[in-house]
């Protein structure tokens, strides 16, 4: 069996981890609770976060054991992301346990990393949620004598953060979130909320030089987001297939109509392909945790370009094939559609990743 084929398989530990996470989410995050949470002011589900981050130890999966982590890899983290995607879980796992953790691992920052690994603290990378790996975006915060001043818009889970990791002055700084002015932003996906963050001479501690830590964080985040999109797409497909088997019209199951069968078969094929590229991206990062192996940027670009569109398509089909009930507040399809749409522009759009892929494989511009 080739190395690529082995990348696509789930090991026994990964399957056990999936079962544990799914049990917890099934108990603590049914869609009715997720929907109720979107109508509250709380930036995330704190009880669910404690259960996943500390109770199951998922917050520190890729973190070395000597720092309180599990000493696992990004492959195991990807499995957790799949399950969180299935439930559209309102927890800051992507932003803290993935993006911020990857930044601190690349920076070699141990103390704060240990706090994240145990779930004691939540850290968020203060960049717009749309920022893609390798983007040379203008830094909007300036550093001056150990303080930061400036503003960053549309920071995912900005209201949930205890610590903000801020790119400024050619490095990465850690800032106590209480020292920043945070303003909640109305978000399409209310299970992962955005905030504008402003700093006015906020005390800051430099944790990394250069842009390497931020680049590693965004690359890792995009790879793990593909796994979330995979889990979301699988949930939409499973729910839709189950519904069309039991919904009758004109005396026969809706799913017996050939047109719907073909659409679902096409979607199943796309989801299977999404699983392959998402697993490969996670495996590339697991090979070299600090920044991925030499194939990681290519694998991540392929995964994001494909999985983003598959998740949106699966959510749209879920709404459509559920008929009238799929368009109502009394069905979870709208939660999946909003998460899929928000994820599709997070950490780079599909077009942005296709453009990056062309450059990585030396394709000439169109």
Buried (B, 14 or more C-beta within 10 A) or exposed (E): EEEEEEBBEBEEEBEEBBEBBBEBBEEBBEBEBBBEBBEEEEBBBEEBBBBBBBBBBBBBBBBBEEBBBBEBBBBBBBBBBBBBBBBBBBBBBBBBBBBBBBBBBBBEBEEBBBBBBBBEBBBBBBBBBBBBBBBEEEBBBEBEEEBBBBBBBBBBBBBBBBBBBBBBBEBBBBBBBEBBEBEEBEBEBBBBBBBBBBBEEBEBEBBBEEBBBBBBBBBBBBBBBBBBBBBBBBBBBBBBBEBBEEBEEEEEBBBEBEEBEEBBEEBBEBBEEBBBBBBBBBBBBBBEBBBBEEBBBBBBBBBBBBBBBBBBBBBBBBBBBBBEEBEEEEBBBBBBBBBBBBBBBBBBBBEBBBBBBBEBEEEEEE
